[in-house]
Amino acid sequence: MAKTVCKAKKIGRAKKRGKASIEWRDEDGTPHYYCYGYVDRNTDELLDVCIECRDNVIFAQEDLEQSVKIGGKKLNDKFLKKINSCGVIKKAVKELQGYPEIEEDKCLGYSTTNDDEPIEKCKRCKFNSSYEQ
């Protein structure tokens, strides 16, 4: 959280950053900070800008699940960077569809509601389990 600029503050919807909270720690004890964000007084809901912010506490559980050991081993850094920068995943997370399943450092990707096969964009990704060179 400390590395990002508060968008609510930047656009004038808040006077200062939201209250910080340590939601979880890595195995080595590194804390992961999140922000509670700001509530719109008219609607009693989080500000839209806060809902979209990856530093909001609503994303803590997803981030924790992505960092957990899978199959008894930690996901490699290259894979984690790719997953966290993937446009398809960012869009799905923003639309509250969540992260794709991960098996043995391979992403299973997203599929349509009618099919189990990953969408074409996922199939072309070298981190996808169905990727063929």
N, C-alpha and C positions, 0 to 999 in steps of 0.2 A: 504494500500500500504506500509506503513512504516514497517509492520511486515514481509514482504517477501524480499527475496534477488533478486536483478535484475539479471535475467538469461542472458540478453545480456551482462551485465558487467562481470558476472561470467565466461562466455565462451570467453571473449575478443572481442566481436563485438561492444562494446561501452566502453568509458572511465569512464563514470559515469551513475548514474540512469537517466532515462528520466524525463522530466519536469512534476511536479505534478499538479493536478488540482482537486478542490473540485467540484464534479458534482452534488451532491444532499445531503440533510440532512434528518435525521430521524425526526419524530415528536418532539422528545426531543431536537433537534438541533445538534445531533451528526453528524459531517461531514464525508462524504465518499470520500476518495481520490482515484484518478486514475492516470495513467501514459499515456502520449501521445505517448510513445515509440520512436523508431528510424526508419528513412526511409533509405532504401538502395539507395545509390546515383546512382547506375547503372540502377535500375528499377523504381525509384520513388514510390516504394511500401513499406509498413511497413516490417521490418525484420520478418522472419518466427517466430523467437523466441518471438517477441513482439505480433504477431497475436495470438499465443497460450497462452499468459499470461493473467490470469484472472484479473490482475490489470490494463490491458489496458483499455483506455477510451471507446473502442468499446463495452465493456461489461456493461457499466454503466446503460444503459436503461434497460437491462434484469434484472440486480440486483435490480434496483429501482422497477420494476414491481413485482418482487418476494417479495419485502418487503412491498408492498402496502397492505392496509387492504383489505381483500376479504370477501364478505358477511357481511360487517360492523364490522368485528373483526380482530385483528392481528393474524396471524398464530402462533401456539405455537412453542416455542423454540426447543422442541424435534423434531417436524415435520420439521422445517427449517434446522436443523442440518442433518437430514436424507436426505432431498432433496439435500442439498449442497454436501453431501458425496456419493450420489448414483452413482455407476459406469456407469449405463445405461444413466443417465442424463448427466454426465460429457462427455461421448462419443458423445452424441447427440449434446450438446452445442459446443463441439470442432469441430464437422462436420457441424456447423452452422444450425442445425435443430431447435434450440431453446429449451425452457423448455416445459414440458407437461402442460396441463391445470390443474388447481387446483380448487376444489370445496369443501367448508366446511372442511378444513383441511384434505382432501383426494386428492391424486394424481390420475389423470385419466390415466396416463401411456402413452406409445407409442404403436401404432398399425402398422400393415403392410399396404401397399397401397391398398391391396385388401380387407381389413377387418376393421371393427370398433372396434372389440374386442382388448383389450390390449394384447401385446405379453406375452408369458408364464412367462418370468422372472418378468415382472411387476405384473402379477396376483398373484405371490407368495409373493409379498412384502406386509407387514401388513399396509403400508401407502396408498396402492392402493384402490380405491373405490370398486373394484370387489373382494377384498381379502375375503376369507371365512376360518374361523378357523377349 
